[in-house]
Amino acid sequence: MDAVRLDDAGTRGTPVARIAGPRFRVPATAAARSDRIPLPNARFDGEPTPRTA
C-alpha cells in the first residue's frame, strides 16, 4: 500500500511512501480527517478466532 500526497483539490495524488507490515493486512476504507486519511485494517484475510488480534 502506498501513502499518497493529494493536491489541494484532492483530485491528483503522488505516492510518497510504501506502507507495509504484518499488522497492516487488508485496508478496507479511507476517510479524510483533518490533513490525514486514516486507513482501517479490515482483517478480511481469515476466520476470526478467540486468538485473533
MDAnalysis code that builds the backbone (N, CA, C; Angstrom):
import MDAnalysis as mda
import numpy as np

u = mda.Universe.empty(159, n_residues=53, atom_resindex=np.repeat(np.arange(53), 3), trajectory=True)
u.add_TopologyAttr("name", ["N", "CA", "C"] * 53)
u.add_TopologyAttr("resid", np.arange(1, 54))
u.add_TopologyAttr("resname", ["MET", "ASP", "ALA", "VAL", "ARG", "LEU", "ASP", "ASP", "ALA", "GLY", "THR", "ARG", "GLY", "THR", "PRO", "VAL", "ALA", "ARG", "ILE", "ALA", "GLY", "PRO", "ARG", "PHE", "ARG", "VAL", "PRO", "ALA", "THR", "ALA", "ALA", "ALA", "ARG", "SER", "ASP", "ARG", "ILE", "PRO", "LEU", "PRO", "ASN", "ALA", "ARG", "PHE", "ASP", "GLY", "GLU", "PRO", "THR", "PRO", "ARG", "THR", "ALA"])
u.atoms.positions = np.array([
    [0.858, -1.159, 0.000],
    [0.000, 0.000, 0.000],
    [0.901, 1.216, 0.000],
    [0.554, 2.215, -0.795],
    [1.332, 3.450, -0.850],
    [0.640, 4.572, -0.093],
    [1.431, 5.381, 0.588],
    [0.927, 6.638, 1.131],
    [0.959, 7.634, -0.005],
    [-0.110, 8.397, -0.156],
    [-0.241, 9.307, -1.295],
    [-0.491, 10.724, -0.796],
    [0.247, 11.676, -1.333],
    [0.015, 13.094, -1.030],
    [-0.917, 13.645, -2.106],
    [-2.085, 14.169, -1.674],
    [-3.071, 14.710, -2.613],
    [-2.808, 16.181, -2.880],
    [-3.213, 16.631, -4.077],
    [-3.134, 18.065, -4.369],
    [-4.228, 18.791, -3.593],
    [-4.206, 20.133, -3.632],
    [-5.161, 20.918, -2.844],
    [-6.609, 20.611, -3.184],
    [-6.891, 20.253, -4.427],
    [-8.261, 19.929, -4.831],
    [-8.650, 18.496, -4.465],
    [-7.658, 17.671, -4.110],
    [-7.931, 16.276, -3.798],
    [-8.217, 15.430, -5.017],
    [-7.788, 15.899, -6.181],
    [-8.079, 15.181, -7.423],
    [-6.884, 14.443, -8.007],
    [-5.685, 14.754, -7.544],
    [-4.484, 14.074, -8.019],
    [-3.599, 13.747, -6.821],
    [-2.888, 12.629, -6.925],
    [-2.025, 12.228, -5.831],
    [-0.667, 11.768, -6.301],
    [0.314, 11.873, -5.411],
    [1.674, 11.434, -5.690],
    [2.098, 10.467, -4.588],
    [2.533, 9.242, -4.945],
    [2.999, 8.312, -3.911],
    [4.213, 8.894, -3.186],
    [4.213, 8.825, -1.850],
    [5.322, 9.363, -1.068],
    [5.973, 8.323, -0.165],
    [5.307, 7.198, 0.090],
    [5.890, 6.159, 0.953],
    [5.154, 4.845, 0.741],
    [5.826, 3.761, 1.035],
    [5.227, 2.421, 0.988],
    [4.896, 2.018, 2.418],
    [3.640, 1.593, 2.651],
    [3.204, 1.152, 3.976],
    [3.061, -0.359, 3.933],
    [3.772, -1.038, 4.799],
    [3.710, -2.499, 4.826],
    [4.001, -2.979, 6.237],
    [3.681, -4.205, 6.486],
    [3.981, -4.798, 7.786],
    [2.975, -5.872, 8.111],
    [3.316, -6.738, 9.051],
    [2.422, -7.860, 9.382],
    [1.104, -7.429, 10.017],
    [1.042, -6.244, 10.629],
    [-0.208, -5.799, 11.251],
    [-1.117, -5.098, 10.257],
    [-0.595, -4.702, 9.108],
    [-1.383, -3.996, 8.106],
    [-1.689, -4.970, 6.979],
    [-2.845, -5.605, 7.052],
    [-3.130, -6.706, 6.126],
    [-4.116, -6.348, 5.027],
    [-5.291, -5.858, 5.377],
    [-6.345, -5.634, 4.385],
    [-6.962, -4.254, 4.597],
    [-6.502, -3.234, 3.865],
    [-7.147, -1.931, 4.005],
    [-8.587, -2.004, 3.519],
    [-9.517, -1.408, 4.261],
    [-10.935, -1.557, 3.938],
    [-11.564, -0.286, 3.384],
    [-11.204, 0.844, 3.930],
    [-11.836, 2.099, 3.539],
    [-10.916, 3.234, 3.949],
    [-11.234, 4.402, 3.529],
    [-10.469, 5.574, 3.940],
    [-11.424, 6.743, 4.101],
    [-11.130, 7.620, 5.044],
    [-11.978, 8.784, 5.270],
    [-11.089, 9.953, 5.683],
    [-11.234, 11.086, 5.026],
    [-10.415, 12.246, 5.342],
    [-10.722, 12.741, 6.749],
    [-9.665, 13.070, 7.475],
    [-9.792, 13.637, 8.818],
    [-8.663, 14.636, 8.976],
    [-9.010, 15.914, 8.979],
    [-8.020, 16.986, 9.044],
    [-7.091, 16.857, 7.841],
    [-5.788, 16.730, 8.081],
    [-4.854, 16.611, 6.961],
    [-4.387, 15.175, 6.758],
    [-5.101, 14.218, 7.329],
    [-4.743, 12.806, 7.202],
    [-5.941, 11.984, 6.734],
    [-5.646, 10.796, 6.223],
    [-6.699, 9.857, 5.823],
    [-6.449, 8.540, 6.554],
    [-7.151, 8.290, 7.668],
    [-6.983, 7.022, 8.385],
    [-7.409, 5.849, 7.499],
    [-6.696, 4.752, 7.603],
    [-6.979, 3.572, 6.803],
    [-7.120, 2.371, 7.720],
    [-8.366, 1.958, 8.039],
    [-8.568, 0.828, 8.947],
    [-8.066, -0.484, 8.356],
    [-7.626, -1.371, 9.205],
    [-7.181, -2.702, 8.832],
    [-8.371, -3.641, 9.011],
    [-9.000, -4.078, 7.924],
    [-10.248, -4.836, 7.980],
    [-10.071, -6.275, 8.458],
    [-8.933, -6.858, 8.214],
    [-8.656, -8.237, 8.619],
    [-9.636, -9.227, 7.991],
    [-9.938, -9.052, 6.699],
    [-10.779, -9.989, 5.974],
    [-9.998, -11.200, 5.481],
    [-8.775, -11.358, 5.942],
    [-7.896, -12.378, 5.396],
    [-8.001, -13.734, 6.078],
    [-8.967, -13.936, 6.964],
    [-9.111, -15.236, 7.605],
    [-10.270, -15.254, 8.583],
    [-10.589, -16.425, 9.063],
    [-11.655, -16.596, 10.029],
    [-11.224, -16.062, 11.389],
    [-12.056, -15.265, 12.065],
    [-11.705, -14.827, 13.412],
    [-11.786, -15.995, 14.397],
    [-10.883, -15.981, 15.327],
    [-10.864, -16.990, 16.385],
    [-10.675, -16.246, 17.714],
    [-10.769, -16.946, 18.833],
    [-10.501, -16.273, 20.112],
    [-9.092, -15.693, 20.207],
    [-8.164, -16.177, 19.369],
    [-6.786, -15.694, 19.399],
    [-6.510, -14.618, 18.347],
    [-7.512, -14.238, 17.548],
    [-7.321, -13.208, 16.540],
    [-7.081, -11.858, 17.205],
    [-6.035, -11.170, 16.749],
    [-5.700, -9.843, 17.325],
    [-6.751, -8.818, 16.926],
])
